[in-house]
Amino acid sequence: MTDALFGQGYFLRFDPKLWQAQRPYAPLGTLIAAAVLREAGHSVAVFDAMLATSERDWQAALDRHRPRVAVLFEDNFNYLSKMCLGRMREASLTMIRMARQAGARCVVSGSDASDHPAPYLEAGADVVIAGEGEITLREVLPALLSGRPLSETPGLVFRQEGGLLRTQPRVPVKNLDALPRPAWDLIDVARYRSVWQARHGHFSMNVATTRGCPYHCNWCAKPIYGQRYAVRSPESMADEIAALRASHRPDHLNIVDDIFGLQPGWVERFATALAERNAVTPFQCLTRVDLLDDKTVGALFRAGCRRVWVGAESGSQKILDAMEKGTRVEEIRAAARRAQAAGIEVGFFLQFGYPGETREDIEATRQLVRDCQPDDIGISVSYPLPGTRFHERVAARMGRQQNWAHSDDLAMLYEGPFGTAFYRALHGVVHAEFRVARARRARAGVRERARALVLRASLPWLRLKLERGAKLRPDALPPLPVSLSPVAAARPSEPA
């Protein structure tokens, strides 16, 4: 019998777009939590849903390990966990019921459960961890195993007579270096390698150097770490990467931070520490355009960064200001030029559908992509998530559907400028135009050029669909009031 069996509700097979992409990353946050319990002396096992077939595989793990406690600990470094996808919630609720039928107590930790604990408790969970989970879990597990009351443990939600009880908030972990390294030995890393090698010819693994984001974008949900930013020391992080290279030999790393390299001088120290350990490894990361000055870009390249993603969001300054993003369109352009000149590819995350957006704003974003020629793009539509100022402002105008079913849903969940059909067509047009333009560049491979030929042929029909849906909704929300000036929005919160 095992003290704790860990699982999570994100099954790659349930997300058609990402299953097709075949770029799986292990549940990093779950592996850290498992390592914390093991360090505390508990016997633990991990059910890895990422490459599993269905919830039936979870049942097999329950039968095999016979856990005293089942822990559904979502990987909070996976941005899709914050989106609270409907299919993944359904999987988690099914897994809770299975665990209870198997005789296990059940603990749940994750973004959706922090925002909406009731469905998880109604499905049979004993307790939901609200916010950052590792230290809370370390205290909850012995209490559940011994039958001690939970009311004095911070960071919990559980049922009591008359409703739900929330205990006092948990103080977040400040010294991330004190946490153990992820328990990679508890999952089948070789299977991940096989998937990556078969589709992409290399093997990528995920690591995290920070937690949280201290900026103020009013659509960004922060149910786990809140308005804070904690960072590993660059030397400790370099030690971990060196150990990962020795044990699992990744060809590439995906640094999953919300913002990489915010702390002044951190990237420079990181590059030096990696070089001293002979651990420089190609990686991609996400950061802000206003952090990509010449010095930082040079250090990124020395550290191994070969692609940097930025939240460009929009080519319209009006929309960036409405989002309280705190960046300028000129900074997007300058950051792209600077990174590409240094030999680092650039990816743009784009967002359409913010209240008050016009066709002119959309065209400004399309022109930004044409002018900057990023190396990749990711497109979404504005998604109201609980706990955000954006959600507060549009909640009264949301329909019955509150969440996307999967990451490629692209449904407008509130009364935005245009309807869902328009934004789905816009997604197709912008992606097709981007792929066709990129294929004209000399570095495009044979497969990319062949794909571009198909997309070029489809563009007239895609553009026709776009224009058919281009009628502004009469019930569309007007531009929303903002709380922060552009200068204030560009200033991060002070460290906790």
Residue pairs with C-beta under 8 A, 6 or more apart in sequence:
1 65
1 66
1 67
1 68
2 43
2 44
2 45
2 65
2 66
2 67
2 68
3 37
3 42
3 43
3 44
3 67
3 68
3 69
3 141
3 145
4 34
4 37
4 42
4 43
4 44
4 45
4 67
4 68
4 69
4 70
4 71
4 141
5 44
5 45
5 46
5 47
5 61
5 62
5 65
5 67
5 69
5 70
5 71
5 99
5 104
6 30
6 33
6 34
6 44
6 45
6 46
6 47
6 71
6 72
6 73
6 186
7 30
7 46
7 47
7 49
7 58
7 61
7 70
7 71
7 72
7 73
7 95
8 27
8 30
8 49
8 50
8 72
8 73
8 74
8 75
8 92
8 110
9 49
9 72
9 74
9 88
9 89
9 91
9 92
9 95
9 110
10 27
10 49
10 50
10 74
10 75
10 78
10 80
10 81
10 85
10 88
10 91
11 49
11 50
11 52
11 54
11 55
11 88
11 91
12 18
12 19
12 24
12 50
12 51
13 19
13 52
13 53
13 54
14 87
14 88
14 91
14 406
15 80
15 85
15 87
15 406
15 407
15 408
16 406
16 408
17 406
17 407
17 408
18 80
18 407
22 195
22 196
22 198
22 199
22 200
23 196
23 199
23 200
23 204
24 50
24 51
24 192
24 195
24 196
25 50
25 78
25 192
25 204
25 205
25 206
25 254
25 256
26 48
26 50
26 182
26 184
26 187
26 189
26 192
26 205
26 206
27 46
27 48
27 49
27 50
27 73
27 74
27 75
27 78
28 75
28 77
28 78
28 182
28 206
28 207
28 208
28 256
29 73
29 74
29 75
29 76
29 77
29 78
29 133
30 46
30 73
30 74
30 75
31 46
31 182
31 183
31 184
31 186
31 187
32 134
32 179
32 180
32 181
32 182
32 183
33 71
33 73
33 109
33 133
33 134
33 137
34 44
34 46
34 73
34 183
34 186
35 179
35 180
35 181
35 182
35 183
36 134
36 135
36 137
36 138
36 179
36 180
37 44
37 137
37 138
37 141
38 44
38 180
38 183
39 180
40 138
40 141
42 141
44 183
44 186
45 61
45 65
45 67
45 186
46 183
46 186
46 187
47 57
47 58
47 61
48 187
48 188
49 57
49 58
49 91
51 188
51 191
51 192
51 195
52 58
55 91
55 94
55 95
55 98
58 95
58 98
59 98
59 102
62 70
62 98
62 99
62 102
62 104
63 102
66 102
67 99
67 102
67 104
68 104
68 105
68 144
68 145
69 104
69 105
69 106
69 107
69 141
69 144
69 145
70 95
70 96
70 99
70 102
70 104
70 105
70 106
70 107
71 106
71 107
71 108
71 109
71 137
71 141
72 92
72 95
72 96
72 106
72 107
72 108
72 109
72 110
72 113
72 125
73 107
73 108
73 109
73 110
73 133
73 137
74 81
74 92
74 109
74 110
74 111
74 112
74 113
75 81
76 82
76 110
76 111
76 133
76 224
76 225
77 206
77 208
77 256
78 256
80 88
80 407
81 88
81 110
81 111
81 112
82 111
82 221
82 223
82 224
82 385
83 383
83 385
83 403
83 404
83 407
84 111
84 112
84 115
84 116
84 385
84 403
85 403
85 404
85 405
85 406
85 407
85 409
86 403
86 404
86 405
86 406
87 405
87 406
88 112
89 112
89 119
89 403
92 108
92 110
92 112
92 113
92 120
93 119
93 120
93 123
96 106
96 108
96 120
96 123
96 124
96 125
97 123
97 124
99 106
99 124
100 106
100 124
105 126
105 144
106 124
106 125
106 126
107 125
107 126
107 127
107 128
107 129
107 137
107 140
107 141
107 144
108 117
108 120
108 125
108 127
108 128
108 129
109 128
109 129
109 133
109 136
109 137
110 224
111 221
111 223
111 224
113 120
113 125
113 128
113 129
113 130
114 128
114 129
114 130
114 131
114 223
114 224
115 221
115 223
115 385
115 386
115 387
116 386
117 128
117 130
117 157
117 164
118 164
120 128
121 127
121 128
121 157
121 158
121 159
121 164
126 144
126 158
127 140
127 144
127 150
127 156
127 157
127 158
128 156
128 157
128 158
129 136
129 137
129 140
129 155
129 156
129 157
130 155
130 156
130 157
130 166
130 169
130 170
131 155
131 169
131 170
131 172
131 223
131 224
131 225
131 226
132 155
132 170
132 172
132 173
132 211
132 224
132 225
133 155
133 224
134 173
134 179
135 170
135 173
136 153
136 154
136 155
136 156
136 170
139 153
140 150
140 153
140 156
142 148
143 149
143 150
143 153
144 150
150 156
150 158
150 167
151 165
151 167
152 167
153 167
154 167
154 168
154 169
154 170
154 171
155 167
155 168
155 169
155 170
156 165
156 166
156 167
157 164
157 165
157 166
157 167
158 164
158 165
159 165
172 211
172 225
172 226
172 228
172 230
172 496
173 179
173 211
173 230
174 230
174 496
176 210
176 211
176 230
176 231
176 232
177 232
177 233
177 236
181 240
181 243
184 244
184 247
184 248
189 205
189 248
192 203
192 205
193 203
193 248
196 202
196 203
196 204
197 203
202 251
202 252
203 249
203 250
203 251
203 252
204 250
204 251
204 252
204 253
204 254
205 244
205 248
205 250
205 252
205 253
205 254
206 253
206 254
206 255
206 256
207 237
207 240
207 241
207 244
207 253
207 254
207 255
207 256
208 232
208 255
208 256
208 257
209 231
209 232
209 234
209 237
209 255
209 257
209 260
209 270
210 229
210 230
210 231
210 232
210 257
210 258
210 259
210 260
210 262
211 225
211 228
211 229
211 230
211 231
211 257
212 222
212 224
212 225
212 226
212 227
212 228
212 229
212 230
212 258
213 220
213 222
213 225
213 227
213 229
213 258
213 259
214 227
214 228
214 229
214 262
214 492
214 493
214 494
214 495
215 259
215 288
215 326
215 489
215 492
215 493
216 227
216 324
216 326
216 484
216 488
216 489
216 493
217 311
217 323
217 324
217 325
217 326
217 489
218 323
218 324
218 388
218 389
218 390
218 482
218 483
219 323
219 351
219 354
219 382
219 383
219 384
219 385
219 388
219 389
219 390
220 388
221 385
221 386
221 387
221 388
222 387
223 386
223 387
227 493
228 493
228 495
228 496
229 259
229 262
229 492
229 493
229 495
230 495
230 496
231 262
231 263
231 266
234 266
234 267
234 269
234 270
234 272
234 273
235 269
235 273
237 270
237 273
238 270
238 273
238 274
238 276
238 277
238 279
239 277
241 253
241 274
241 277
241 279
241 281
242 274
242 277
242 278
242 279
244 250
245 279
245 281
250 281
251 281
251 282
252 281
252 282
252 283
252 284
253 281
253 282
253 283
253 284
253 304
254 283
254 284
255 283
255 284
255 285
255 286
256 286
257 285
257 286
258 286
259 286
259 287
259 288
259 291
260 267
260 285
260 286
260 287
261 267
261 270
261 285
261 287
261 291
261 296
261 300
262 287
262 288
262 291
262 492
267 296
267 299
267 300
267 303
268 295
268 296
268 299
270 299
270 303
271 280
271 299
271 300
271 302
271 303
274 280
274 281
274 303
274 304
275 302
280 302
280 303
280 304
281 304
282 304
282 305
282 306
283 303
283 304
283 305
283 306
284 305
284 306
284 307
284 308
284 309
284 347
285 300
285 305
285 308
285 309
286 308
286 309
286 310
286 311
287 308
287 309
287 310
288 310
288 311
288 327
289 310
289 311
289 312
289 327
289 331
289 332
289 334
289 335
289 336
290 326
290 327
290 328
290 331
290 335
290 490
292 308
292 310
292 335
292 338
292 339
293 338
294 338
297 338
297 339
297 342
297 344
298 342
300 308
300 339
300 342
300 344
301 342
301 343
301 344
305 344
306 343
306 344
306 345
307 344
307 345
307 346
307 347
307 375
307 376
308 339
308 344
308 345
308 346
308 347
309 346
309 347
309 348
309 349
309 376
309 378
310 332
310 335
310 336
310 346
310 347
310 348
310 349
311 325
311 349
312 332
312 348
312 349
312 350
312 368
312 374
313 319
313 320
313 323
313 325
313 349
313 350
313 351
314 320
314 323
314 350
314 351
314 352
314 354
314 357
314 361
314 364
314 365
314 368
315 329
315 332
315 361
315 364
315 365
315 366
315 367
315 368
315 369
316 329
316 357
316 360
316 361
316 364
316 365
317 328
317 329
318 356
318 361
319 354
319 356
319 357
319 361
320 327
320 328
320 329
320 486
321 482
321 486
321 489
322 354
322 355
322 356
322 479
322 480
322 482
323 351
323 354
324 389
324 482
324 483
324 484
324 489
325 489
326 484
326 486
326 487
326 488
326 489
326 490
326 491
327 490
328 486
329 364
329 368
332 348
332 368
332 372
333 368
333 371
333 372
335 346
336 346
336 348
336 372
336 373
336 374
337 372
339 345
339 346
340 346
340 375
345 375
345 376
346 372
346 374
346 375
347 374
347 375
347 376
347 377
347 378
348 368
348 369
348 372
348 374
348 376
348 377
348 378
349 377
349 378
349 380
350 365
350 369
350 377
350 378
350 379
350 380
350 430
351 379
351 380
351 381
351 382
352 362
352 365
352 379
352 380
352 381
352 382
352 423
352 426
352 427
353 381
353 382
353 412
353 416
353 417
353 418
353 423
354 382
354 416
355 382
355 393
355 394
355 416
355 417
355 476
355 477
355 478
355 479
355 480
356 417
356 477
356 478
356 479
356 480
357 416
357 417
358 417
359 470
362 426
366 430
366 433
369 377
369 430
369 433
369 434
370 433
370 437
373 437
373 438
373 441
375 438
377 430
377 431
377 434
379 426
379 427
379 430
379 431
380 410
381 410
381 412
381 416
381 423
381 427
382 390
382 412
382 414
382 416
383 404
383 413
384 390
384 391
384 394
384 395
384 398
384 413
384 414
385 391
389 483
390 480
393 480
393 481
394 414
394 415
394 477
394 480
397 414
397 415
397 475
397 477
398 413
398 414
399 413
399 414
401 411
401 413
402 413
403 413
404 410
404 411
404 413
410 420
410 423
410 424
410 427
411 420
412 418
412 419
412 420
412 423
414 477
415 473
415 475
415 476
415 477
416 423
416 473
416 476
416 477
417 472
417 473
417 476
418 469
418 470
418 471
418 472
418 473
418 476
419 469
419 473
421 465
421 468
421 469
422 466
422 469
422 470
425 462
425 465
425 466
425 468
425 469
426 466
428 458
428 462
428 465
428 466
429 459
429 462
429 463
429 466
431 455
432 455
432 456
432 458
432 459
432 462
433 459
435 448
435 451
435 452
435 455
436 452
436 455
436 456
436 459
438 444
438 448
438 452
439 448
439 449
439 451
439 452
440 452
444 452
